[in-house]
Amino acid sequence: MIKQSTIKHRYDKARRKEKAIHLVEKKGVDIEEAFVRHGIEISRYSYPRILARYKASGINGLFETRGGAKSVKVSADIKSYISSVKEERTSLTADEICQIVKKRFSVDVHFSHMSRILLEMDLNTAVGRPRKEPIYEEIEIDHAGCFILKAACLAMNLSNTIVDVITSRIEEIKHNSSEYSEEFLNMRILSTSSNVILRKIQALLFMPVFGMERIWHFKTVYPRKGLGPATGSKGPYKYHTMDNFLRELPRLDIDQTLTKALAKLYVEAFRINFRTKEARTFYIDCFRKAVWTKKNIPKGMHATRNQILKCLDIYFIHDSQGRPLLPLTRPGDSYLGDALFPLIEALEEAIGKEVVDFAIFDREGLAVAVFQEFTKRKKQFVTVLKENQYNSTDDFEMTKRSRWTTYKKDPKTGKVTEQILDCDKTLVNSKTKETYKVRTILVREVGSEAFAVIVTNISRRQEP
């Protein structure tokens, strides 16, 4: 029941509305001002509705009908009784329990209120058909070992890191869509969900486990179904799907961002802290990859094939344990000396601090300008002198302590097998004609006149 005080309040408010309407209709007072005079705030847009109700029903049309009787408070004893009744007869509905409670306690509980009570007590009857248990179909896994690789990816967060870089770039492209052509914005990858991208990335990561080396293996040499469940899909992707994905992926221009993100990930996964001298030592080398294309791209000497081929140079920077941390792709006619510092800078930018104190690289990076830059940056290097830069020991500057000393011995016989000679050599910058003195370590086998020359800017005080 509605309280008398509530009814009186509503009647009083209706009377004030009626007086405000008379001010508007009879005296032409502004709508909002007329109602404010009588302590009521309304929007002028709701006035036509109020006036229509007044004309149709008089003052009764001005009564507020919202709200009503408050729900009866159900005591803890009644709730306990409801719980016991519901547990005995689980099929009872809220309406039936209302009738039982009314007979037992003479309390009239509304159906909706009883439904809320049952919901709070987790006793409500499920709506709709009973839920069926899922049926799991057995799937033959032809390479269960790939789940070890999947576990490693999960532990390293490898797949998600790649997907995060891709999705971030997609969002950036969508935000600046006016800068791109319609053809570019129609790429399928831009409308692909992150879950689908994740499955495709995992398919590319796991495919070598299934003996797949090329994308066309998705249609030629792969009759098995294991790759699908391994990536979370029913079956492996088709060739044209993966081929299109790989064609669109480079167009996102995420190579630098992804490279740095993965470098940081590898450092965290390998737990490299860069605190020791060994941990701050890095090895830089180049892998030349032949490219089979009709396009005219730079060529280079491919050592394995002993041919000059169209190719790409992929430079890697490895940690002291030989683990590759970060790659840098350059044209096939590139020069190691030009890639050294961009590679070092990219790694340090990815990690967020300077970590490269000592760099070891191939003789291809041999140049006085490179040595001078290392010294300028207060970094140390080790490389090998080219054979055409010396003929004999006479080409080197001997110090007071320069003499052939034992480097290696045969573990069985104890005889000396290799010797080293510590000396110096002055090199000249061909462009600036500046001289640069380097420390050289000559290494030879006992009984042989030939020797190799290691070059470094590490002083004898730092490393005797």
C-alpha positions as CSV (number, residue, x, y, z in Angstrom):
1,M,0.0,0.0,0.0
2,I,1.1,3.6,-0.7
3,K,1.5,5.7,2.4
4,Q,-0.9,8.5,3.1
5,S,1.9,11.0,3.3
6,T,3.0,10.0,-0.2
7,I,-0.5,10.5,-1.6
8,K,-0.7,13.9,0.0
9,H,2.7,14.9,-1.4
10,R,1.7,13.8,-4.9
11,Y,-1.6,15.7,-4.7
12,D,0.2,18.9,-3.5
13,K,2.6,18.6,-6.4
14,A,-0.2,18.1,-8.8
15,R,-2.0,21.3,-7.5
16,R,1.2,23.3,-8.0
17,K,1.5,22.0,-11.6
18,E,-2.1,23.0,-12.2
19,K,-1.3,26.6,-11.0
20,A,1.8,26.7,-13.2
21,I,-0.3,25.7,-16.2
22,H,-2.8,28.5,-15.5
23,L,0.1,31.0,-15.5
24,V,1.3,29.7,-18.9
25,E,-2.0,29.4,-20.6
26,K,-3.9,32.4,-19.1
27,K,-1.1,35.0,-18.4
28,G,1.5,33.9,-21.0
29,V,4.3,33.4,-18.5
30,D,7.4,31.5,-19.7
31,I,7.0,27.7,-19.2
32,E,10.1,27.2,-17.1
33,E,9.6,30.4,-15.1
34,A,6.0,29.5,-14.3
35,F,6.9,26.1,-12.9
36,V,9.9,27.4,-11.0
37,R,7.6,29.9,-9.2
38,H,5.7,26.9,-7.8
39,G,8.9,25.0,-6.9
40,I,8.9,22.6,-9.9
41,E,11.7,22.2,-12.4
42,I,10.7,20.8,-15.8
43,S,12.0,21.0,-19.4
44,R,10.0,23.1,-21.8
45,Y,10.0,20.0,-24.1
46,S,8.0,18.0,-21.6
47,Y,5.3,20.7,-21.1
48,P,3.1,19.6,-24.1
49,R,2.9,16.1,-22.6
50,I,1.9,17.5,-19.2
51,L,-0.7,19.9,-20.7
52,A,-2.2,17.0,-22.8
53,R,-2.7,14.9,-19.7
54,Y,-4.2,17.8,-17.8
55,K,-6.7,18.5,-20.6
56,A,-7.6,14.8,-20.8
57,S,-7.9,13.9,-17.1
58,G,-7.8,17.2,-15.2
59,I,-5.8,17.2,-12.0
60,N,-5.7,13.4,-11.9
61,G,-3.6,13.5,-15.1
62,L,-0.9,15.5,-13.2
63,F,-0.4,12.8,-10.5
64,E,2.9,11.1,-10.6
65,T,2.4,7.4,-11.0
66,R,6.1,6.3,-10.7
67,G,7.0,4.3,-7.6
68,G,4.6,2.4,-5.4
69,A,4.5,0.0,-2.5
70,K,7.9,-0.9,-1.2
71,S,8.9,-4.5,-1.2
72,V,8.2,-6.4,2.0
73,K,11.4,-7.0,4.0
74,V,12.0,-10.8,4.2
75,S,13.6,-11.8,7.5
76,A,16.5,-14.2,7.9
77,D,14.1,-16.9,9.2
78,I,11.9,-16.6,6.1
79,K,14.9,-16.8,3.9
80,S,16.1,-19.9,5.7
81,Y,12.6,-21.5,5.2
82,I,12.7,-20.6,1.5
83,S,16.1,-22.2,1.2
84,S,14.9,-25.5,2.8
85,V,11.7,-25.6,0.7
86,K,13.6,-24.9,-2.5
87,E,16.1,-27.6,-1.7
88,E,13.4,-30.2,-1.1
89,R,11.5,-29.3,-4.2
90,T,13.9,-27.7,-6.8
91,S,11.1,-27.5,-9.3
92,L,9.2,-24.8,-7.3
93,T,8.8,-21.5,-9.1
94,A,9.0,-18.1,-7.4
95,D,5.2,-17.6,-7.7
96,E,4.6,-21.0,-5.9
97,I,7.1,-20.1,-3.1
98,C,5.3,-16.8,-2.7
99,Q,2.0,-18.7,-2.0
100,I,3.8,-21.1,0.5
101,V,5.4,-18.2,2.4
102,K,2.0,-16.3,2.5
103,K,0.3,-19.4,4.1
104,R,3.1,-20.0,6.5
105,F,4.1,-16.5,7.6
106,S,1.1,-14.4,6.4
107,V,3.6,-12.2,4.5
108,D,2.7,-11.1,1.0
109,V,5.9,-11.2,-1.1
110,H,5.7,-10.0,-4.6
111,F,6.8,-12.4,-7.4
112,S,9.6,-10.2,-8.7
113,H,11.0,-9.7,-5.2
114,M,11.0,-13.5,-4.6
115,S,12.8,-14.0,-7.8
116,R,15.5,-11.6,-6.7
117,I,15.8,-13.4,-3.3
118,L,16.2,-16.8,-5.1
119,L,18.8,-15.3,-7.4
120,E,20.8,-13.9,-4.5
121,M,20.7,-17.3,-2.8
122,D,21.6,-19.0,-6.0
123,L,18.4,-21.0,-5.9
124,N,16.7,-19.7,-9.0
125,T,15.6,-22.2,-11.6
126,A,17.5,-22.2,-14.8
127,V,15.6,-20.7,-17.8
128,G,15.4,-22.5,-21.1
129,R,16.6,-26.0,-22.1
130,P,19.0,-27.8,-19.8
131,R,22.6,-27.2,-20.8
132,K,24.3,-30.1,-22.5
133,E,27.8,-31.2,-21.6
134,P,30.3,-30.4,-24.4
135,I,31.3,-33.3,-26.6
136,Y,35.0,-33.5,-27.1
137,E,36.1,-35.2,-30.3
138,E,39.4,-37.0,-30.3
139,I,41.8,-35.6,-32.8
140,E,44.9,-37.5,-34.0
141,I,48.0,-35.3,-33.4
142,D,50.7,-36.3,-35.8
143,H,53.4,-34.1,-34.1
144,A,52.7,-33.8,-30.4
145,G,56.2,-32.5,-29.9
146,C,55.0,-29.1,-31.2
147,F,53.3,-28.5,-27.9
148,I,56.7,-28.2,-26.3
149,L,57.4,-25.4,-28.8
150,K,54.0,-23.9,-28.0
151,A,54.8,-24.0,-24.3
152,A,58.1,-22.2,-24.9
153,C,56.2,-19.5,-26.9
154,L,53.8,-19.1,-24.1
155,A,56.5,-18.8,-21.5
156,M,58.4,-16.2,-23.6
157,N,55.1,-14.5,-24.6
158,L,56.5,-14.7,-28.2
159,S,53.3,-15.0,-30.1
160,N,51.5,-12.3,-28.2
161,T,54.4,-9.9,-28.6
162,I,54.3,-10.3,-32.4
163,V,50.5,-9.9,-32.4
164,D,50.6,-6.8,-30.2
165,V,53.0,-5.1,-32.6
166,I,50.8,-6.0,-35.6
167,T,47.5,-4.9,-34.0
168,S,49.0,-1.7,-32.7
169,R,50.1,-0.8,-36.2
170,I,46.7,-1.7,-37.6
171,E,45.0,0.7,-35.1
172,E,47.5,3.4,-36.1
173,I,46.7,2.9,-39.8
174,K,42.9,3.0,-39.1
175,H,43.4,6.2,-37.0
176,N,45.3,7.9,-39.9
177,S,43.2,6.2,-42.7
178,S,43.1,9.5,-44.7
179,E,46.9,9.1,-45.4
180,Y,46.4,5.7,-47.2
181,S,44.9,4.7,-50.5
182,E,41.7,2.8,-50.8
183,E,43.5,-0.2,-52.2
184,F,45.8,-0.3,-49.1
185,L,42.9,0.1,-46.7
186,N,41.1,-2.9,-48.3
187,M,43.8,-5.3,-47.2
188,R,42.3,-8.3,-45.4
189,I,44.8,-8.1,-42.5
190,L,43.4,-4.7,-41.5
191,S,40.0,-6.2,-40.7
192,T,41.3,-9.5,-39.2
193,S,40.8,-10.1,-35.5
194,S,43.8,-10.4,-33.1
195,N,42.8,-14.1,-32.4
196,V,43.0,-15.0,-36.1
197,I,46.3,-13.2,-36.5
198,L,47.6,-15.1,-33.5
199,R,46.6,-18.4,-35.1
200,K,48.3,-17.5,-38.3
201,I,51.5,-16.4,-36.5
202,Q,51.5,-19.7,-34.6
203,A,51.0,-21.6,-37.8
204,L,54.2,-20.0,-39.2
205,L,56.1,-20.6,-36.0
206,F,55.1,-24.3,-35.8
207,M,55.3,-25.3,-39.5
208,P,58.9,-26.4,-39.4
209,V,58.0,-29.0,-36.8
210,F,55.7,-30.6,-39.4
211,G,58.5,-30.7,-42.1
212,M,57.2,-27.6,-43.8
213,E,59.8,-25.2,-45.1
214,R,57.9,-23.1,-47.7
215,I,54.5,-21.6,-47.8
216,W,53.5,-23.7,-50.7
217,H,53.9,-26.7,-48.5
218,F,50.5,-25.8,-47.2
219,K,49.0,-27.3,-50.4
220,T,51.6,-29.7,-51.6
221,V,53.4,-31.7,-48.9
222,Y,51.2,-31.4,-45.9
223,P,48.3,-33.9,-45.8
224,R,48.1,-34.1,-41.9
225,K,45.8,-32.2,-39.6
226,G,47.9,-31.7,-36.5
227,L,48.9,-28.1,-37.3
228,G,45.3,-26.9,-37.0
229,P,44.7,-28.1,-33.4
230,A,48.2,-26.9,-32.4
231,T,47.2,-23.3,-33.4
232,G,43.7,-23.5,-31.9
233,S,41.8,-24.0,-35.2
234,K,40.0,-27.1,-36.6
235,G,42.3,-27.5,-39.5
236,P,45.5,-26.0,-41.0
237,Y,45.1,-22.9,-43.1
238,K,45.0,-23.1,-46.8
239,Y,47.9,-22.0,-49.0
240,H,46.3,-18.9,-50.5
241,T,45.3,-17.7,-47.0
242,M,48.8,-17.9,-45.6
243,D,50.3,-16.6,-48.9
244,N,48.0,-13.5,-48.8
245,F,48.8,-13.0,-45.1
246,L,52.5,-12.9,-45.8
247,R,52.1,-10.6,-48.8
248,E,50.2,-8.1,-46.7
249,L,52.3,-8.3,-43.5
250,P,55.4,-6.5,-44.9
251,R,53.2,-3.6,-46.1
252,L,52.4,-2.7,-42.5
253,D,56.0,-1.5,-42.2
254,I,56.6,-3.0,-38.8
255,D,60.0,-4.6,-39.3
256,Q,62.0,-2.1,-37.1
257,T,59.4,-2.0,-34.3
258,L,59.0,-5.8,-34.3
259,T,62.8,-6.4,-34.4
260,K,63.3,-4.2,-31.3
261,A,60.3,-5.8,-29.5
262,L,61.7,-9.3,-30.1
263,A,65.2,-8.2,-29.1
264,K,63.9,-7.0,-25.7
265,L,61.9,-10.2,-25.4
266,Y,64.9,-12.4,-26.1
267,V,67.0,-10.5,-23.5
268,E,64.4,-11.1,-20.9
269,A,63.9,-14.7,-21.9
270,F,67.6,-15.5,-21.8
271,R,68.0,-13.4,-18.5
272,I,70.9,-11.4,-19.8
273,N,71.7,-8.8,-17.2
274,F,74.8,-7.1,-18.9
275,R,76.6,-6.8,-15.6
276,T,79.8,-8.7,-16.4
277,K,82.4,-8.0,-19.1
278,E,81.4,-11.2,-20.8
279,A,77.7,-10.3,-20.9
280,R,78.6,-6.9,-22.5
281,T,80.5,-8.7,-25.3
282,F,78.8,-9.2,-28.7
283,Y,79.6,-10.9,-31.9
284,I,78.4,-9.4,-35.2
285,D,78.2,-11.3,-38.5
286,C,76.3,-11.5,-41.8
287,F,74.2,-14.1,-43.5
288,R,73.7,-13.6,-47.2
289,K,70.4,-14.9,-48.4
290,A,69.8,-15.6,-52.1
291,V,66.6,-14.0,-53.5
292,W,64.9,-15.6,-56.5
293,T,63.0,-12.7,-58.2
294,K,62.6,-11.2,-61.6
295,K,63.0,-7.7,-60.1
296,N,66.3,-5.9,-60.4
297,I,67.8,-5.9,-56.9
298,P,71.5,-5.5,-55.7
299,K,73.7,-8.5,-56.2
300,G,76.5,-10.0,-54.1
301,M,78.9,-12.9,-53.9
302,H,77.1,-15.9,-52.4
303,A,79.9,-17.9,-50.8
304,T,78.0,-21.2,-50.5
305,R,77.0,-21.2,-54.2
306,N,80.2,-19.5,-55.3
307,Q,78.2,-17.2,-57.5
308,I,77.2,-13.6,-57.8
309,L,73.4,-13.6,-57.1
310,K,70.6,-11.3,-56.3
311,C,70.5,-11.4,-52.5
312,L,69.9,-9.7,-49.2
313,D,72.4,-9.3,-46.4
314,I,71.1,-10.1,-42.9
315,Y,73.3,-8.9,-40.2
316,F,73.0,-10.4,-36.7
317,I,74.2,-9.3,-33.4
318,H,74.8,-12.2,-31.0
319,D,75.4,-12.2,-27.2
320,S,78.4,-13.8,-25.7
321,Q,76.7,-17.2,-25.7
322,G,76.2,-17.0,-29.5
323,R,72.4,-16.4,-29.3
324,P,71.1,-14.1,-32.0
325,L,69.4,-11.1,-30.5
326,L,68.6,-8.7,-33.3
327,P,68.8,-8.8,-37.1
328,L,69.2,-6.0,-39.6
329,T,68.4,-6.5,-43.3
330,R,70.3,-4.6,-46.0
331,P,70.7,-4.9,-49.8
332,G,73.0,-7.6,-51.1
333,D,75.8,-5.1,-52.0
334,S,76.0,-3.7,-48.5
335,Y,79.1,-3.3,-46.4
336,L,79.5,-4.6,-42.8
337,G,81.2,-1.4,-41.7
338,D,78.0,0.6,-42.5
339,A,75.8,-1.9,-40.5
340,L,77.9,-2.2,-37.4
341,F,76.8,0.9,-35.5
342,P,73.1,0.9,-36.7
343,L,72.9,-2.6,-35.4
344,I,74.5,-1.7,-32.0
345,E,72.2,1.4,-31.7
346,A,69.1,-0.6,-32.5
347,L,69.9,-3.2,-29.8
348,E,70.7,-0.6,-27.2
349,E,67.5,1.3,-28.1
350,A,65.4,-1.9,-27.7
351,I,67.0,-2.6,-24.3
352,G,66.8,1.0,-23.2
353,K,70.5,1.4,-22.2
354,E,74.0,1.1,-23.5
355,V,75.1,-2.5,-23.2
356,V,77.7,-3.0,-26.0
357,D,81.2,-2.5,-24.6
358,F,83.0,-5.0,-26.7
359,A,82.3,-6.0,-30.4
360,I,83.8,-8.9,-32.4
361,F,83.2,-8.8,-36.1
362,D,84.5,-10.2,-39.4
363,R,87.3,-8.7,-41.5
364,E,84.7,-7.4,-43.9
365,G,84.2,-4.6,-41.4
366,L,87.9,-3.7,-41.4
367,A,88.3,0.0,-42.0
368,V,90.2,2.7,-40.2
369,A,87.1,4.9,-40.1
370,V,85.2,2.1,-38.3
371,F,88.1,1.7,-35.8
372,Q,88.2,5.5,-35.1
373,E,84.4,5.5,-34.6
374,F,84.7,2.7,-32.0
375,T,87.4,4.6,-30.2
376,K,85.3,7.8,-30.3
377,R,82.3,5.9,-28.8
378,K,84.6,4.4,-26.1
379,K,83.8,0.9,-27.3
380,Q,86.3,-1.9,-27.9
381,F,86.5,-4.2,-30.9
382,V,88.3,-7.3,-32.2
383,T,88.6,-8.3,-35.8
384,V,91.0,-9.9,-38.2
385,L,93.4,-8.1,-40.5
386,K,93.2,-8.8,-44.2
387,E,96.0,-10.9,-45.7
388,N,96.8,-8.3,-48.3
389,Q,97.7,-5.7,-45.6
390,Y,100.9,-7.4,-44.5
391,N,103.6,-9.7,-45.9
392,S,105.7,-10.6,-42.9
393,T,106.5,-9.7,-39.3
394,D,108.6,-6.8,-40.6
395,D,105.3,-5.0,-41.4
396,F,104.5,-4.7,-37.7
397,E,106.0,-2.5,-35.0
398,M,107.5,-4.5,-32.2
399,T,107.5,-3.5,-28.6
400,K,110.0,-4.3,-25.8
401,R,107.9,-7.3,-24.8
402,S,107.2,-8.5,-28.4
403,R,108.3,-12.2,-28.6
404,W,106.6,-15.4,-29.7
405,T,105.0,-17.0,-26.7
406,T,103.1,-20.2,-26.2
407,Y,99.4,-20.1,-27.0
408,K,98.3,-23.8,-27.2
409,K,99.8,-27.1,-26.4
410,D,98.9,-30.6,-27.4
411,P,97.1,-32.1,-24.4
412,K,98.5,-35.6,-25.1
413,T,102.2,-34.8,-25.8
414,G,102.5,-31.4,-24.1
415,K,104.2,-30.0,-27.2
416,V,103.6,-26.4,-28.2
417,T,101.3,-26.2,-31.3
418,E,100.4,-22.5,-31.6
419,Q,102.2,-19.3,-30.7
420,I,101.3,-15.6,-30.5
421,L,103.2,-12.4,-30.9
422,D,101.9,-9.1,-29.4
423,C,102.9,-6.0,-31.5
424,D,101.4,-2.9,-33.1
425,K,100.6,-1.7,-36.6
426,T,99.8,1.8,-37.9
427,L,97.0,2.0,-40.4
428,V,96.1,5.0,-42.6
429,N,92.6,6.3,-43.3
430,S,92.5,6.3,-47.1
431,K,90.1,9.3,-47.2
432,T,91.4,11.6,-44.5
433,K,95.0,10.3,-44.5
434,E,94.9,10.1,-40.7
435,T,96.9,7.4,-39.0
436,Y,95.5,5.0,-36.4
437,K,97.7,2.7,-34.4
438,V,96.1,-0.7,-33.4
439,R,97.3,-3.5,-31.3
440,T,97.8,-6.7,-33.3
441,I,98.2,-10.3,-32.2
442,L,99.9,-12.5,-34.6
443,V,98.9,-16.2,-34.4
444,R,100.8,-19.0,-36.1
445,E,101.2,-22.8,-35.9
446,V,104.6,-24.0,-34.8
447,G,106.8,-24.8,-37.8
448,S,104.7,-22.6,-40.2
449,E,105.7,-19.2,-41.5
450,A,102.0,-18.2,-42.2
451,F,100.1,-16.4,-39.5
452,A,96.8,-14.7,-38.9
453,V,96.6,-11.2,-37.5
454,I,94.0,-10.2,-34.9
455,V,93.4,-6.5,-34.5
456,T,92.0,-4.7,-31.5
457,N,91.9,-1.3,-29.7
458,I,92.2,-3.0,-26.3
459,S,95.3,-1.6,-24.6
460,R,97.9,-3.7,-22.9
461,R,97.0,-2.0,-19.6
462,Q,93.4,-3.3,-20.0
463,E,94.3,-6.7,-21.2
464,P,98.0,-7.7,-20.9
